[in-house]
Amino acid sequence: MKFVDEYRDAEVVQCLVREIDQLLTRPWTIMEICGGQTHAIVKYGIDQLLPREITLIHGPGCPVCVTPVALIDKAITLAKIPGVILCSFGDMLRVPGTDSDLLSAKAQGGGVQMVYSPLDALKLAQTNPGQRVVFFAVGFETTVPATAMAVYQAHQQGLSNFSILVAHVLVPPAMEAILSAPDCRVQGFLAAGHVCTVMGYAAYKVISTQHHTPIVVTGFEPVDILQGIYLCLQQLEAGTAEVDNQYTRVVQPTGNPVAQQLMMEVFEPSDRQWRGLSRIPKSGLKLRPQYAYLDAQTLLPANSGASAHGLGSASGTDCISGQILQGVLKPLDCPAFGRQCIPEHPLGAPMVSSEGACAAYYRYRQFAVEAS
């Protein structure tokens, strides 16, 4: 298949592995920030092909996984309000809150519906004027433009029965927080190609310079990832720290200005709690004042728990998802992995999401659990 097969070519992969091996003079630790890259790494065994001197750390690259428990609890509360239809993507419906999840709320009679786009939720509001439709908006910068378009259209149409619960997060502040941690092991980053398709990569240059850390915008196929690693290692070995772009067939330096303009029209940065990390300044989004009436949090009862924008408890379970999201541990380090914690009965969000590290290891490294 054109534009896919060539990025999975076994001979090219082996050639890149040899070039990486020849380049190395010492051990290095690199973090991929995107859950899609994590799944590709585990699926194709890229981490097992690399020389032992290279350590890949899986970062908090799953927006579903880093959504705080307090915000999930709010979504569940909204779904139980008579006349409310709570819509979100499929992954989000199974993520555990404090005591339940959205699918359980649906089984108990709550108004919960899976959608593939925020515009699906908008259409649902248009065709059901007697009900309040809430879209639980989750995702990195990649999915923000579609949410912003739904909000903008609802505002233009005067649609009074549509609102959103915002759970969007921004990647650069998270990278800044990781590099600023006193125990940070990350020496280089593979940046998320799809995020940079929207946002470009100017924001990463400040981070790279300030922390003297190379950042390489990288795609999602095996050749992409190995090329990204090679470019990152070239800088590490040379002692340089710049932003490089491996994903040139998709990503432009300035990203998509039209999408960025729409995002800035509807949203503004806000502080945000990340499950497993902490409260990171300016790492989330909230509706600008002219659109604030579409914030679903205004529908919540006064005693519904955590404060605005999900700044509540970072975790609702005793699993080690926080350490996994920080890259301190890997899924196979968890004693519950593949035993008490499986996709059908997850203890934490990384086992649920299609971009979660635990889900990737469960799907592609199950042999490791069975052998232990």
C-alpha positions as CSV (number, residue, x, y, z in Angstrom):
1,M,0.0,0.0,0.0
2,K,1.6,3.2,-1.1
3,F,2.9,5.5,1.6
4,V,2.6,2.7,4.2
5,D,4.5,-0.3,2.9
6,E,7.7,1.6,2.3
7,Y,7.7,2.7,5.9
8,R,7.5,-0.9,7.1
9,D,10.2,-2.3,4.8
10,A,12.2,-4.9,6.7
11,E,15.4,-4.1,4.8
12,V,15.2,-0.4,5.5
13,V,14.5,-1.1,9.2
14,Q,17.5,-3.4,9.5
15,C,19.7,-0.8,7.8
16,L,18.6,1.9,10.2
17,V,19.2,-0.4,13.2
18,R,22.8,-1.0,11.9
19,E,23.3,2.8,11.4
20,I,22.1,3.5,14.9
21,D,24.4,0.8,16.3
22,Q,27.4,2.3,14.4
23,L,26.6,5.8,15.7
24,L,26.5,4.9,19.4
25,T,29.4,5.7,21.7
26,R,27.5,5.6,25.0
27,P,24.0,4.8,26.5
28,W,21.1,7.2,25.8
29,T,17.5,7.5,27.0
30,I,14.8,8.8,24.7
31,M,11.1,9.4,25.4
32,E,8.4,9.1,22.8
33,I,5.7,11.5,23.9
34,C,2.9,9.9,21.8
35,G,0.8,6.9,22.6
36,G,0.5,6.0,18.9
37,Q,4.3,5.8,18.7
38,T,4.3,3.7,21.9
39,H,1.9,1.2,20.3
40,A,4.0,1.0,17.1
41,I,7.2,0.5,19.1
42,V,5.7,-2.4,21.1
43,K,3.8,-3.9,18.1
44,Y,6.8,-4.0,15.8
45,G,9.3,-4.8,18.5
46,I,11.3,-1.7,17.7
47,D,12.6,-1.5,21.3
48,Q,13.9,-5.1,21.0
49,L,15.7,-4.4,17.7
50,L,17.6,-1.5,19.1
51,P,21.1,-1.8,20.8
52,R,20.9,-2.3,24.5
53,E,22.5,1.1,25.0
54,I,19.2,2.7,23.9
55,T,16.4,3.0,26.5
56,L,13.0,4.1,25.2
57,I,10.7,5.6,27.8
58,H,7.0,5.7,27.2
59,G,5.7,9.2,28.0
60,P,2.2,10.5,29.0
61,G,1.1,10.5,25.3
62,C,-2.4,9.3,25.9
63,P,-4.9,12.1,26.6
64,V,-7.5,9.6,27.8
65,C,-5.0,8.2,30.3
66,V,-4.0,11.6,31.7
67,T,-7.6,12.8,32.2
68,P,-8.0,13.2,36.0
69,V,-10.5,11.1,38.0
70,A,-12.3,14.2,39.1
71,L,-13.2,15.2,35.6
72,I,-14.4,11.6,34.8
73,D,-16.6,11.8,37.9
74,K,-18.1,15.0,36.6
75,A,-18.9,13.3,33.3
76,I,-20.6,10.5,35.1
77,T,-22.6,12.9,37.2
78,L,-23.7,14.8,34.0
79,A,-24.7,11.5,32.4
80,K,-27.0,10.7,35.3
81,I,-28.9,14.0,35.1
82,P,-32.4,13.4,33.5
83,G,-32.6,14.8,30.0
84,V,-28.8,14.8,29.4
85,I,-27.0,12.8,26.7
86,L,-23.3,12.6,27.5
87,C,-21.3,11.9,24.3
88,S,-17.6,11.0,23.9
89,F,-15.2,8.7,22.1
90,G,-15.3,5.0,22.9
91,D,-12.1,4.8,24.9
92,M,-13.3,7.4,27.3
93,L,-16.4,5.5,28.2
94,R,-14.5,2.7,29.9
95,V,-11.9,4.7,31.9
96,P,-12.5,4.2,35.7
97,G,-13.6,7.1,37.8
98,T,-13.7,7.0,41.6
99,D,-16.4,4.4,41.8
100,S,-17.6,3.7,38.3
101,D,-17.2,4.5,34.6
102,L,-19.4,6.0,31.9
103,L,-20.4,2.6,30.5
104,S,-21.6,1.5,33.9
105,A,-23.5,4.8,34.2
106,K,-25.2,3.9,30.9
107,A,-26.1,0.4,32.1
108,Q,-27.8,2.1,35.1
109,G,-29.9,4.2,32.8
110,G,-27.7,7.2,32.3
111,G,-27.7,9.0,29.0
112,V,-24.3,8.0,27.4
113,Q,-23.6,7.7,23.7
114,M,-20.4,7.0,21.8
115,V,-19.6,9.3,18.9
116,Y,-16.7,9.6,16.4
117,S,-16.6,13.4,16.2
118,P,-17.8,16.4,18.2
119,L,-19.8,17.3,15.2
120,D,-21.7,14.1,15.7
121,A,-22.7,15.3,19.1
122,L,-23.6,18.7,17.6
123,K,-25.9,17.0,15.1
124,L,-27.4,15.0,18.0
125,A,-28.3,18.3,19.7
126,Q,-29.8,19.7,16.6
127,T,-32.1,16.6,16.1
128,N,-33.0,16.3,19.8
129,P,-34.0,19.9,20.9
130,G,-35.7,18.6,24.0
131,Q,-32.5,17.1,25.5
132,R,-29.2,18.6,26.6
133,V,-26.3,17.1,24.7
134,V,-22.9,17.3,26.3
135,F,-19.7,16.4,24.5
136,F,-16.8,15.2,26.7
137,A,-14.0,16.7,24.7
138,V,-10.8,14.7,25.1
139,G,-7.5,14.9,23.2
140,F,-4.2,16.7,22.5
141,E,-4.0,19.6,20.1
142,T,-4.8,17.1,17.3
143,T,-8.5,16.9,18.2
144,V,-9.0,20.5,19.5
145,P,-9.9,22.1,16.1
146,A,-12.9,19.8,15.6
147,T,-14.1,20.6,19.1
148,A,-13.6,24.3,18.5
149,M,-15.6,24.0,15.2
150,A,-18.5,22.3,17.1
151,V,-18.5,25.1,19.7
152,Y,-18.2,27.8,17.0
153,Q,-21.1,26.3,15.1
154,A,-23.3,25.9,18.1
155,H,-22.6,29.6,19.0
156,Q,-23.4,30.7,15.5
157,Q,-26.6,28.7,15.4
158,G,-27.8,29.8,18.8
159,L,-28.0,26.1,19.8
160,S,-29.0,26.3,23.5
161,N,-29.0,22.5,24.2
162,F,-25.4,21.8,23.3
163,S,-22.4,22.1,25.7
164,I,-19.0,20.6,26.2
165,L,-17.0,19.2,29.2
166,V,-13.4,20.2,28.3
167,A,-10.6,17.7,28.9
168,H,-8.2,18.8,26.2
169,V,-4.5,19.0,27.1
170,L,-1.4,20.6,25.5
171,V,1.8,18.7,24.8
172,P,4.6,21.4,25.2
173,P,3.8,22.2,28.9
174,A,3.9,18.5,29.7
175,M,7.3,18.1,28.1
176,E,8.5,21.1,30.1
177,A,7.2,19.6,33.3
178,I,8.9,16.3,32.6
179,L,12.3,17.9,31.9
180,S,12.0,20.1,34.9
181,A,11.5,17.2,37.3
182,P,14.5,16.6,39.6
183,D,14.7,12.9,38.7
184,C,14.3,13.3,34.9
185,R,16.0,10.6,32.9
186,V,15.0,11.9,29.5
187,Q,17.9,13.0,27.2
188,G,15.9,13.4,24.0
189,F,12.3,13.5,22.8
190,L,10.4,12.0,19.9
191,A,7.6,14.6,19.4
192,A,4.1,13.6,18.3
193,G,3.8,14.1,14.5
194,H,0.0,14.5,14.5
195,V,0.2,17.3,17.1
196,C,2.8,19.1,15.1
197,T,0.7,18.7,11.9
198,V,-1.8,21.1,13.6
199,M,0.6,23.2,15.7
200,G,3.9,23.2,13.9
201,Y,7.0,23.0,16.1
202,A,8.0,26.5,17.0
203,A,7.0,26.0,20.6
204,Y,9.4,23.1,21.0
205,K,12.4,25.3,20.1
206,V,12.2,27.1,23.4
207,I,12.1,23.8,25.4
208,S,15.0,22.3,23.4
209,T,17.2,25.4,24.0
210,Q,16.3,25.9,27.6
211,H,16.9,22.3,28.6
212,H,19.5,21.5,26.0
213,T,17.5,18.5,24.9
214,P,17.1,17.4,21.2
215,I,13.5,17.1,20.0
216,V,12.6,15.3,16.8
217,V,9.1,15.5,15.3
218,T,8.4,11.9,14.3
219,G,5.8,9.8,12.5
220,F,4.2,6.5,13.5
221,E,5.5,3.8,11.2
222,P,8.6,1.6,12.0
223,V,10.9,3.5,9.6
224,D,9.6,6.8,10.9
225,I,10.4,6.0,14.5
226,L,13.8,4.5,13.7
227,Q,14.7,7.6,11.6
228,G,13.5,9.8,14.5
229,I,15.7,7.9,16.9
230,Y,18.6,8.1,14.6
231,L,18.2,11.9,14.2
232,C,17.9,12.3,17.9
233,L,21.0,10.2,18.6
234,Q,23.0,12.3,16.0
235,Q,22.4,15.3,18.2
236,L,23.0,13.6,21.4
237,E,26.3,12.2,20.2
238,A,27.3,15.6,18.8
239,G,26.2,17.4,22.0
240,T,23.7,19.6,20.2
241,A,20.1,20.4,21.0
242,E,17.8,21.5,18.3
243,V,14.3,20.7,16.9
244,D,14.4,18.4,13.9
245,N,11.6,17.2,11.7
246,Q,11.6,13.6,10.5
247,Y,7.9,13.7,9.5
248,T,8.4,16.2,6.6
249,R,5.9,14.5,4.4
250,V,3.1,15.7,6.8
251,V,4.4,18.3,9.2
252,Q,5.2,21.9,8.2
253,P,7.1,24.3,10.5
254,T,4.1,26.5,11.1
255,G,1.5,23.7,11.2
256,N,-2.0,24.5,10.2
257,P,-2.6,28.3,10.8
258,V,-6.4,28.1,10.0
259,A,-6.9,25.4,12.6
260,Q,-4.8,27.3,15.1
261,Q,-6.8,30.5,14.5
262,L,-10.0,28.6,15.2
263,M,-8.6,27.1,18.4
264,M,-7.5,30.5,19.7
265,E,-10.9,31.9,18.8
266,V,-12.7,29.4,21.1
267,F,-10.2,28.4,23.7
268,E,-7.6,29.8,26.0
269,P,-4.9,28.0,28.1
270,S,-5.7,27.0,31.7
271,D,-3.9,25.1,34.5
272,R,-4.7,21.4,34.4
273,Q,-4.3,18.4,36.6
274,W,-2.7,15.4,34.7
275,R,-3.5,12.0,36.1
276,G,-0.1,10.5,37.1
277,L,1.8,13.7,36.8
278,S,0.6,16.8,38.7
279,R,-1.0,20.1,38.2
280,I,0.8,21.6,35.2
281,P,0.4,25.4,34.5
282,K,-1.2,26.4,31.2
283,S,-1.4,22.7,30.0
284,G,-5.1,22.6,29.5
285,L,-7.8,24.6,27.7
286,K,-10.9,26.3,28.7
287,L,-13.6,28.2,26.8
288,R,-13.1,31.9,26.3
289,P,-15.6,34.2,28.1
290,Q,-17.8,34.7,25.0
291,Y,-18.3,30.9,24.8
292,A,-18.3,30.1,28.5
293,Y,-22.1,29.6,28.5
294,L,-21.4,26.4,26.6
295,D,-19.3,24.9,29.4
296,A,-21.1,21.8,30.7
297,Q,-19.8,22.4,34.2
298,T,-22.5,25.0,34.7
299,L,-25.0,22.0,34.6
300,L,-23.4,20.3,37.6
301,P,-24.9,20.4,41.0
302,A,-23.1,22.7,43.5
303,N,-21.9,19.7,45.5
304,S,-20.5,17.7,42.6
305,G,-17.0,17.5,44.0
306,A,-13.8,18.7,42.4
307,S,-13.3,22.3,41.4
308,A,-13.5,23.6,37.9
309,H,-11.4,22.2,35.1
310,G,-10.8,18.9,36.8
311,L,-8.2,20.1,39.4
312,G,-9.0,17.3,41.8
313,S,-7.4,14.0,42.7
314,A,-4.8,12.8,40.3
315,S,-5.7,9.1,40.7
316,G,-8.7,7.1,41.9
317,T,-7.0,3.7,42.1
318,D,-4.0,2.0,43.7
319,C,-2.5,0.9,40.4
320,I,0.9,2.3,39.2
321,S,-0.5,4.1,36.2
322,G,1.1,7.4,37.5
323,Q,4.6,5.9,37.4
324,I,3.9,4.4,34.0
325,L,2.7,7.7,32.6
326,Q,5.8,9.4,33.9
327,G,8.0,6.7,32.3
328,V,9.4,5.7,35.7
329,L,8.1,2.1,35.3
330,K,6.9,0.0,32.4
331,P,3.7,-2.1,32.3
332,L,5.5,-5.3,32.9
333,D,6.8,-3.9,36.2
334,C,3.2,-3.9,37.6
335,P,2.3,-7.0,39.5
336,A,-1.3,-6.6,38.5
337,F,-0.6,-6.4,34.8
338,G,-2.4,-9.1,32.8
339,R,-3.7,-10.6,36.0
340,Q,-6.0,-8.4,38.1
341,C,-5.7,-5.7,35.5
342,I,-6.9,-6.6,32.0
343,P,-8.8,-4.6,29.3
344,E,-12.1,-6.0,30.4
345,H,-11.5,-5.1,34.0
346,P,-8.9,-2.3,34.1
347,L,-7.5,-0.9,37.3
348,G,-6.3,2.2,35.5
349,A,-6.7,4.3,32.3
350,P,-3.5,3.0,30.5
351,M,-5.1,-0.4,30.2
352,V,-8.2,1.0,28.6
353,S,-7.2,3.5,25.9
354,S,-6.1,2.4,22.5
355,E,-3.1,4.7,23.0
356,G,-2.3,3.5,26.6
357,A,1.0,1.8,27.2
358,C,-0.5,-1.0,29.3
359,A,-3.0,-1.8,26.5
360,A,-0.1,-1.9,24.0
361,Y,1.9,-4.3,26.2
362,Y,-1.2,-6.5,26.9
363,R,-2.0,-6.7,23.2
364,Y,1.5,-7.3,21.8
365,R,3.6,-8.6,24.8
366,Q,1.2,-11.0,26.3
367,F,3.8,-13.8,26.0
368,A,5.9,-12.0,28.6
369,V,3.1,-12.2,31.1
370,E,2.4,-15.9,30.4
371,A,6.1,-16.7,30.8
372,S,6.4,-15.0,34.1
